[in-house]
Amino acid sequence: MSTPGSGSKTTAGEEHDGPSHSAATAALLAGAAALGGFLFGYDSSVINGTVDALKNTFHLSGFVVGFVVSAALLGCAAGAWFAGPLGDRIGRVKVMLAASALFVISSLGSAFAFSAADLTAWRLVGGLAIGAASVIAPAYIAEIAPAELRGRLGSLQQMAIVLGIFAALVVDYVIAQVSKGGATGTFPWGGGAWRWMFASAAVPAVIWGVIATTIPESPRYLVKKRRMTDAKRVLARVMGRGDVDGKIKDIVRSIAEDRAVHLRDLRGSRLGLLPIVWVGILLSVFQQFVGINVIFYYSSSLWQAVGFSESNAMLTSVINSVVNVAFTLVAIALVDRVGRRPLLLGGAAGMALSLGTLAACFSTAHVVGGKPELSGAAGPIALVAANVFVAAFAATWGPVVWVMLGEMFNNFIRASALAVAAAAQWLANWLVTTTFPGISGFSLSLAYGLYTAFSVLAFIFVIRAVPETRGRELEDMDRLERPRREARA
């Protein structure tokens, strides 16, 4: 590879490596950043297996359990809100390193918690890390990925999230199986099993921190800081035979101003914000309001509530997660071929049908000993519907929303706009997670009926307001049109 910063020489030198080498480099860098998504999924789902143990250990009511589970999400909103501006100030990689440190602190603090109050505080710290990772990883991936690969590489963030969820549920299951008394019992090495579940998150957190020290900074951040030679060096690695100097000029043009980005730069004519920022916020909110995280935060308790044993309920959660991983691979294969809008529309329709089926099944549950029980065919149908719901989400709204949030904003506002959209996502997640125990305690059918309604609204929203971003360069995102305007063009 030639010396970066030499214009045509850079391009000529890259001919020895070729497009396949540069694509592989971009994929490796994206994969390294996406490890933040793995921690995002792991840390947010590891609590699934601990819910009943926390109830028993700290003698918590259902409301308090809901607050402890969802407390991390408030930290997520704060972490997401500040990660974008911080990433513009100190760089994407340094934010990754800070998030890694927070993950380690949170996991160990949670493992040694002595009350619900300090556990909540440690979960808030973890939430800060999750929120930061949810913003900085997709922003970094979008900024180092070539346009023709951006959808697939952006989907690595969601793949990492679902692998993190899967790993957390498997670790919870294994720890519960080898411990005397399950999640509430004692781990063979000493201490409560649920404490080891929390502590396990420190391992991937340390790995991410080490790997983050080896990757280069985002070329678009480097251009903002006038570090042109460094920016050319990174672009030369990921563009292959592309015109590096021309790309630098495009980035300079799109950034337009050499100053720090502030949230006031997102102001516009649509209820105080730019229309594209509202599209990002509503994509984030609908992604959560369909109730997907109810499956990953409460599924073990949910299936126990309708008659499953603890072991079978946790195994069912693992199966849900396997489906999640498998269908995220489907999304990665399709997102750059089919496009973003068709996947979002198909996913919303699939989620509406499967959630409607779940609502119907739970409406037939009989109350036995104060708890609902699914009888006859309702149980198997509910399990199938739950997995169809997870599959529909994993193949569409899960990865596609993160891909779009990483790419749909122009270069100048990307980090800050992504921060606002991600903060809205975490607040929506918190609202769903906090209200589910209360609503489901009154009526599981009502809870899933609400999620069905939001899936239908999400379908309508995509038709009316969400633009297609497939194949566009990041420098051209400020030319996006609303779907109806595109149709008339």
Summary of the structure (lengths in Angstrom):
residues: 489
radius of gyration: 22.5
end to end distance: 43.8
largest distance: 76.8
contacts: 1917
relative contact order: 0.14
helix: 78%
strand: 2%
